[in-house]
Amino acid sequence: MFEKFVYEILDKKSKKLLVMILTAVAFFASLLMFPTKAVLAKMLPGKSDNTYSIYVDTPTGSSIEQTRKVTGCIVDILKKEKEIANISLFYAQGIPLDYAGLVKGASMKRTENVAEISVNLTDKHHRDEPSFLMTQRLRPLLNTNCANIVPDTVIKMVEQPAGPPTLASIVVEVHGENIEQSRQLALESSKILANTEGLVDIDVMADDIYDKYKLIPNKEKIARSGLAIKQVNNILYLAFEGMVIATKNSANSAEQIPIFLVLSNDTKRLSSNSEDALRSKLSSLNLMNMRGMMVPLSEVVELKKVNSSPMVMHKNLSRMINVVAETDMVSQVYPLLEARDVMLEQFSDKYDIEKAGFSTYMFDLYLTDKKTGEEFLLRWDGEMKVTLDTFRDLGAAFIAALVLIFFLLVIYYKSFALSGIILLGSFLSLMGVIAGHWVADLVTEQTFFLTATSLIGFIALMGISSRNSLLLIDFAKSLIDEGMDKRQAVAHAAATRAKPIMLTAVAIILGSALLASDPVFGGLGVALISGTVAAVFVSLLFVPILMDNSKAMDKQED
């Protein structure tokens, strides 16, 4: 039955042409799914875990009370979630280092304007909502209700990475020696990222510059007033921070336990942020000198208004500022290209822009100030960089596999034509991989990405699909050498080898079905399943047409 069907296709040019046209259309239609965003590429999909973190960054210089107001609002919302088992808060510090925090700078947090919240969930096998969908749902809720309590607060949802940990999904490194202009470039870049669809949790990893007051003891006035510098320093620490005044010995501790004295919050707090409020605070503090007279602290301490000293980060001996952004269940590549185009347009008024060539950092932009000639670099990094590097390396591995298979076949068959037929049939199975991801995206709740594991599946598929074509060609050649008509031999080979090809495909599909539902290796399973299905159709319908048209399949004379 199938032999007759294949023979009828081979016997009529119109049917052969129809099969070739349909195959070509299907292949190019699958390739068009990338530019049309029907299939999105990503390093790895979201990973459902039993924990995630929330980073809270109030503006630099904010008090611990302001930070607590924001975190209190967040905790009140989290308490309503039934799947949350417990919550831990860490003020003015990062949580104990985890897989995500190792590269996100959590250990460097030591200021009152930051806090981290560790959220532990019920076991992922006992809940319906994955952790990455929970963070996606809660993110707008937290930002709408809590971020405006202290203006310019940044609330970031941090999940455990499914693959190699990175600073963020998209990182823009702004390099330049002029730190003020670099800061301005970073702020402009963050605004562009904030207006790019699909990007969330945008943050500039640089301290804000703000005014502060230095309290400088006047040694000459202190000496004339009959006071000691140590007295003045002690009361200043006590008034604003607190100090150790004694120690306690304990049988349960090998070391002495310090006793810390600190004033109440109402006593320490200033009525406002003005210089007058600070002077009033100093005037209310009095010290007794050696003659038993009370001396106001404001008489011996000078106020000096200065700018804060922001932290300056370096990478490869170059000053830089990081601008970070996360993707909201979308691929990193498309928002990157959109944001980069906007940067090229906006920055061209003030800077001469040179694009990087085709290299490891091919999306980098080199900026030169048109007035001063100062040079700056916008370097793209983060998970996006890892994604591009991984796809580049796997693509190179795929091409290497194609070349290796081709030369091995040339050595075996001593024919470039037959080797090309096998290779082309294997390559066309790519359309099944892409179409399979498109179908999987339609039937799943969240976006189903073409991932690095999908490419691994496609590389593995090359051997499977090549084997199908080898079975057909070897059997058909043996029949032709025995005297059978070439067209009849090709049709008979396709019908005879259809059964082992189908059984192999069924075994692969059933084995890969276990992987298809896995959040990380689902791409590998779908690639093997859909690619195998496509490889069967290509091997049994398209490859016989190429064999029939190839002179290399003709009977060889002894």
C-alpha positions in Angstrom: 0.0 0.0 0.0 2.7 2.5 1.1 5.0 1.2 -1.6 2.3 2.0 -4.3 1.8 5.5 -2.7 5.5 6.3 -2.8 5.8 5.0 -6.4 3.0 7.1 -7.6 4.7 10.2 -6.2 8.0 9.3 -7.9 6.3 8.4 -11.1 4.6 11.8 -11.6 6.5 15.0 -11.9 3.6 17.1 -10.6 3.4 15.1 -7.4 7.1 15.2 -6.9 7.1 18.9 -7.4 4.2 19.3 -5.0 6.0 17.4 -2.2 9.2 19.4 -2.7 7.3 22.7 -2.7 5.3 21.8 0.5 8.5 20.7 2.2 10.3 24.0 1.3 7.3 26.0 2.4 7.1 24.2 5.7 10.8 24.7 6.3 10.8 28.4 5.6 7.6 28.9 7.5 9.2 27.4 10.5 12.2 29.7 10.2 9.8 32.7 10.0 8.6 31.9 13.5 11.6 33.5 15.0 11.3 37.0 13.4 7.5 36.9 13.9 8.1 35.9 17.6 5.8 32.9 17.3 8.7 31.0 18.9 10.9 32.8 21.4 14.5 31.8 22.3 15.8 31.9 25.8 18.7 30.4 27.7 16.5 28.4 30.1 12.9 28.7 31.1 11.6 29.7 34.5 12.4 27.3 37.3 9.9 26.5 40.0 11.6 26.5 43.3 10.6 26.4 47.0 12.1 29.8 47.7 12.6 33.3 46.3 13.9 36.6 47.6 12.6 40.2 47.5 15.2 43.0 47.4 14.1 46.4 48.7 16.2 49.4 47.9 14.9 52.7 49.2 16.7 55.9 48.0 20.3 56.3 49.3 20.2 58.1 52.7 16.8 56.8 53.7 16.4 55.8 57.3 15.7 52.3 58.7 12.2 53.5 59.7 11.5 54.3 56.0 12.8 51.0 54.9 10.6 49.2 57.5 7.5 51.0 56.2 8.1 49.5 52.7 9.0 46.0 53.9 6.0 46.1 56.3 3.7 46.8 53.3 5.3 43.9 51.4 5.0 41.5 54.3 1.3 42.3 54.8 0.6 41.4 51.1 2.7 38.2 51.4 0.8 37.0 54.5 -2.3 36.7 52.3 -0.6 34.0 50.1 -1.6 30.5 51.2 1.4 28.9 49.5 4.0 30.9 51.6 5.3 28.9 54.5 7.4 31.5 56.3 9.1 34.9 55.7 12.4 36.1 57.0 13.4 39.8 57.0 17.0 41.2 57.0 17.4 44.9 57.5 20.5 46.8 56.4 22.1 43.5 55.2 21.7 40.7 52.7 20.3 37.3 53.5 22.7 34.5 54.1 24.3 33.9 50.7 22.3 31.6 48.4 22.7 30.5 44.8 21.3 33.8 43.4 22.9 36.1 46.0 26.4 34.9 45.2 26.7 37.2 42.2 24.1 39.9 43.1 26.2 41.7 45.7 24.1 40.7 48.7 27.1 40.4 50.9 28.0 44.1 50.3 24.8 45.5 51.7 25.5 47.4 54.9 23.3 50.5 54.8 19.9 51.4 56.3 18.2 51.9 53.0 18.3 48.3 51.9 16.5 45.2 53.1 16.0 41.6 51.8 13.1 39.3 52.4 13.5 35.6 52.1 10.2 33.8 51.2 9.9 30.1 51.7 7.0 28.2 49.9 5.3 24.9 50.3 6.9 22.1 48.4 6.7 22.7 44.6 5.2 19.2 44.1 2.2 20.0 46.3 1.2 23.3 44.8 -0.3 24.3 41.4 1.4 27.6 40.9 5.2 27.6 40.1 7.3 30.1 41.9 8.2 32.0 38.8 4.5 32.6 38.0 3.9 33.7 41.6 6.7 36.3 41.4 5.3 37.4 38.0 1.8 37.9 39.6 3.0 39.6 42.8 5.5 42.0 41.2 3.0 44.6 39.9 1.0 44.2 43.1 4.0 45.0 45.4 5.2 47.9 43.2 1.7 49.5 43.0 1.0 49.3 46.7 4.4 49.6 48.4 7.0 51.2 46.1 5.4 54.7 46.5 5.5 54.7 50.3 9.0 56.0 49.9 9.4 57.7 46.5 12.0 56.1 44.1 12.0 52.8 46.0 13.0 49.8 43.9 11.5 46.4 44.7 13.0 43.4 42.9 11.8 39.8 42.8 14.8 37.5 42.8 14.3 33.9 41.8 16.8 31.0 42.0 18.3 30.8 38.5 17.6 27.7 36.4 21.1 27.8 35.0 24.3 29.7 35.6 23.7 32.6 38.1 24.1 36.1 36.6 23.7 39.6 37.9 20.4 40.1 36.0 18.7 39.0 32.8 20.0 42.2 31.1 22.9 44.2 32.3 24.2 47.4 30.8 27.7 48.3 31.9 28.4 52.0 31.5 32.2 52.4 31.4 33.9 55.8 31.5 36.5 57.8 33.5 34.1 60.8 34.0 32.0 59.3 36.8 29.4 62.1 36.7 28.7 61.7 33.0 28.8 58.0 33.3 26.1 58.3 36.0 24.0 60.4 33.7 24.3 57.9 30.9 23.3 55.2 33.3 20.2 57.1 34.4 19.2 57.7 30.8 19.8 54.0 29.9 17.6 53.0 32.9 14.8 55.2 31.6 15.0 53.6 28.2 14.9 50.1 29.7 11.9 51.1 31.9 10.0 52.1 28.8 10.8 48.8 27.0 8.1 46.3 26.9 8.9 43.1 28.8 11.5 44.5 31.2 10.9 44.9 34.9 12.9 45.5 38.1 15.1 48.2 36.5 17.7 49.5 38.8 20.9 51.6 38.6 23.5 50.0 40.9 25.1 53.3 42.0 24.7 55.3 45.2 22.8 58.6 44.9 24.8 61.7 45.7 23.2 63.6 48.6 24.1 66.3 51.1 25.3 65.3 54.6 26.8 67.1 57.6 30.1 66.3 59.2 30.4 67.0 62.9 33.9 68.2 63.5 35.1 68.7 67.1 37.0 72.0 67.5 40.1 71.0 69.5 40.9 74.6 70.5 37.4 75.3 71.9 37.3 72.0 73.6 40.6 72.7 75.4 39.4 76.2 76.4 36.1 74.9 77.7 37.8 72.4 80.0 36.5 69.3 78.2 38.3 66.3 76.7 38.0 65.2 73.0 37.0 61.8 74.2 34.1 63.2 76.1 32.8 65.0 73.0 33.3 61.9 70.8 31.4 59.7 73.3 28.4 61.9 73.6 28.2 62.3 69.8 28.2 58.5 69.4 25.7 58.1 72.1 23.4 60.8 70.7 23.3 59.5 67.2 24.4 55.8 67.1 25.0 54.3 70.6 28.1 53.0 72.3 29.5 50.2 74.5 29.6 51.4 78.1 30.4 48.1 79.9 30.9 44.4 79.5 29.3 41.4 81.2 30.9 38.1 82.0 28.9 34.9 81.5 29.6 31.3 82.3 28.1 30.3 79.0 30.4 32.6 76.9 34.1 32.4 76.6 34.3 36.1 75.8 32.9 39.2 77.5 29.5 40.3 76.4 29.4 44.1 75.5 26.6 46.2 77.0 25.4 48.6 74.4 23.7 51.9 75.4 21.5 53.7 72.9 19.0 56.5 73.1 15.4 55.9 72.3 14.2 56.5 68.7 12.2 59.5 69.7 15.3 61.0 71.4 17.6 60.3 68.5 15.3 61.4 65.7 15.6 65.0 64.4 12.5 67.1 63.8 13.5 67.6 60.2 16.4 67.2 57.8 17.5 70.8 58.0 20.7 72.2 59.4 18.7 74.2 62.0 17.2 70.9 63.4 20.7 69.5 63.7 22.0 72.6 65.5 19.0 72.5 67.9 19.8 68.8 68.6 23.5 69.7 69.5 22.4 72.7 71.6 20.2 70.3 73.7 23.3 68.2 74.6 25.4 69.5 77.4 28.7 68.3 78.9 30.1 69.0 82.3 33.7 70.3 82.3 36.4 69.9 84.9 35.1 73.1 86.8 31.6 71.6 87.1 30.1 73.9 84.5 27.7 72.7 81.7 28.9 73.4 78.2 26.5 73.1 75.2 27.8 70.7 72.6 27.1 73.2 69.8 29.8 75.4 71.3 32.6 73.0 70.6 31.4 71.1 67.5 31.4 72.6 64.0 29.0 71.6 61.2 30.3 71.2 57.7 28.0 70.5 54.7 29.5 68.0 52.3 28.5 65.7 49.4 28.2 62.0 50.1 31.0 59.7 48.8 29.3 57.1 46.4 30.8 53.7 45.9 32.8 53.5 42.7 32.9 50.1 41.0 35.6 48.8 38.7 35.8 46.0 36.2 39.0 45.1 34.4 40.5 48.3 35.8 37.8 50.4 34.2 35.3 52.5 36.2 31.7 51.5 35.5 28.1 51.6 36.6 25.7 48.7 36.2 22.1 49.1 35.0 20.2 45.9 35.5 16.8 44.7 34.3 14.8 41.5 34.5 12.6 40.0 31.8 8.9 39.3 32.6 8.5 35.9 31.1 9.9 37.0 27.7 13.2 36.3 25.9 16.0 38.7 26.7 17.1 39.2 23.0 14.0 41.1 21.7 13.9 43.8 24.5 17.7 44.2 24.2 17.4 44.9 20.4 14.5 47.3 21.0 16.3 49.2 23.8 19.5 49.3 21.9 17.8 50.9 18.9 16.3 53.6 21.1 19.7 54.3 22.7 21.2 54.7 19.2 18.6 57.3 18.4 18.6 59.3 21.7 22.4 59.3 22.3 23.3 60.3 18.7 22.6 64.0 19.4 25.3 64.3 22.0 27.7 61.4 21.1 29.4 59.9 18.1 28.4 56.3 18.3 30.4 53.3 16.9 29.0 49.8 16.9 31.1 46.9 17.9 31.9 44.4 15.2 30.9 40.7 15.1 32.7 39.6 18.2 31.9 38.3 21.7 30.5 41.7 22.6 28.8 42.4 19.3 26.0 44.6 20.8 28.4 47.0 22.5 28.3 50.7 21.7 31.3 53.0 21.8 30.4 56.6 22.6 32.5 59.7 22.1 31.3 63.1 23.4 31.1 65.5 20.5 32.2 68.5 22.7 34.8 67.1 25.1 36.0 64.0 23.2 35.6 61.8 26.3 35.0 58.2 25.5 32.4 55.8 27.1 31.4 52.2 26.5 28.0 50.6 26.9 28.6 46.9 27.3 25.7 44.4 27.4 26.0 41.5 29.8 24.0 39.3 32.1 21.9 36.3 31.2 21.3 37.7 27.8 25.1 37.4 27.1 25.1 33.8 28.4 22.2 33.1 26.2 23.9 34.4 23.0 27.2 32.7 23.9 25.4 29.4 24.5 23.4 29.5 21.3 26.5 30.5 19.4 28.5 27.6 20.8 25.7 25.1 20.3 25.2 26.4 16.7 28.9 25.9 16.1 28.6 22.4 17.5 25.7 21.7 15.2 27.6 22.9 12.1 30.6 20.8 13.2 28.3 17.8 13.6 27.0 18.4 10.1 30.4 18.7 8.6 31.7 15.6 10.4 28.7 13.5 9.3 29.1 14.7 5.7 32.7 13.7 5.4 32.1 10.4 7.1 29.3 9.7 4.5 31.5 10.8 1.7 34.2 8.3 2.7 31.6 5.6 3.1 29.6 6.2 -0.2 32.3 7.8 -2.2 29.6 10.2 -3.4 29.0 13.8 -2.5 25.4 13.6 -3.9 24.3 10.8 -1.5 26.0 12.4 1.4 24.2 15.7 0.6 20.8 13.9 0.4 21.3 12.4 3.9 22.5 15.7 5.3 19.7 17.7 3.8 17.1 15.2 5.1 18.6 15.6 8.6 18.7 19.3 8.4 15.0 19.5 7.4 14.0 17.9 10.7 14.7 21.4 12.1 11.2 22.5 11.0 9.7 19.8 13.3 11.7 21.2 16.3 10.5 24.7 15.7 6.9 23.7 15.0 6.9 21.5 18.1 7.9 24.5 20.3 5.1 26.6 18.7 2.5 23.9 19.4 3.9 23.5 23.0 3.6 27.2 23.5 -0.1 27.1 22.4 -1.0 24.3 24.9 0.9 25.5 28.0 -0.1 28.3 30.4 3.3 30.0 30.3 5.6 30.8 27.4 7.4 27.8 26.0 10.8 28.9 24.9 13.3 27.4 22.5 16.1 26.9 25.0 19.7 25.6 25.1 18.4 22.1 25.9 16.2 22.3 22.7 19.4 22.8 20.7 21.0 19.9 22.4 18.0 17.8 21.4 18.3 19.0 17.8 22.0 18.1 17.7 21.2 14.6 19.0 18.4 14.4 16.4 20.9 14.6 13.6 22.1 11.1 14.2 18.6 9.7 14.3 17.4 11.3 11.1 20.7 10.4 9.3 20.1 6.8 10.3 16.7 6.8 8.6 18.1 8.0 5.3 21.0 5.5 5.6 18.5 2.6 5.9 16.7 3.7 2.7 19.8 4.4 0.6 21.6 1.2 1.5 18.6 -1.0 0.9 17.6 0.7 -2.3 21.2 0.4 -3.6 21.3 -3.3 -2.9 18.0 -3.8 -4.8 19.2 -1.8 -7.7 22.4 -3.8 -7.9 20.3 -6.9 -8.0 18.6 -5.6 -11.2 15.5 -3.9 -9.9 14.3 -0.7 -11.5 15.6 2.3 -9.6 12.2 4.0 -9.0 10.7 0.6 -8.0 13.7 0.0 -5.7 13.3 3.3 -4.0 9.6 2.8 -3.4 10.1 -0.7 -2.1 12.9 0.4 0.2 10.7 3.2 1.6 7.9 0.8 2.3 10.1 -2.0 3.7 12.1 0.3 6.0 9.1 2.3 7.1 8.3 -0.2 9.9 11.8 0.0 11.7 11.8 3.7 11.2 8.4 4.1 12.7 9.2 1.8 15.6 12.4 3.7 16.3 10.4 7.0 16.2 7.8 5.6 18.6 10.5 4.5 21.1 12.1 8.0 21.0 8.7 9.7 21.4 7.7 7.6 24.4 11.1 8.0 26.0 11.2 11.8 25.5 7.6 12.2 26.7 9.0 12.0 30.3 11.2 15.0 29.6 8.5 17.2 27.9 6.9 18.2 31.2 10.1 19.1 33.0 10.6 22.9 33.4 14.3 22.8 32.4 14.6 19.8 30.1 11.1 20.3 28.5 12.8 21.8 25.4 14.9 18.7 25.0 11.9 16.5 25.1 9.8 18.6 22.7 12.7 18.8 20.3 13.2 15.1 20.2 9.5 14.3 19.9 8.6 16.9 17.2 11.9 16.6 15.4 11.5 12.8 15.2 8.0 13.1 13.7 9.3 15.5 11.1 12.3 13.3 10.4 10.0 10.3 9.7 8.0 12.3 7.1 11.1 13.8 5.5 12.8 10.3 5.3 9.8 8.5 3.9 8.5 11.1 1.4 11.2 13.8 0.6 14.4 11.7 0.7 13.0 9.1 -1.8 12.4 12.0 -4.3 16.0 13.1 -4.0 17.2 9.5 -4.3 15.1 9.0 -7.5 16.6 12.2 -9.0 20.2 11.3 -8.1 22.4 9.6 -10.6 24.5 8.3 -7.8 21.7 5.7 -7.2 22.1 4.2 -10.6 23.4 0.7 -10.9 27.2 0.6 -10.8 28.9 -1.5 -13.4 31.6 -3.9 -12.3 
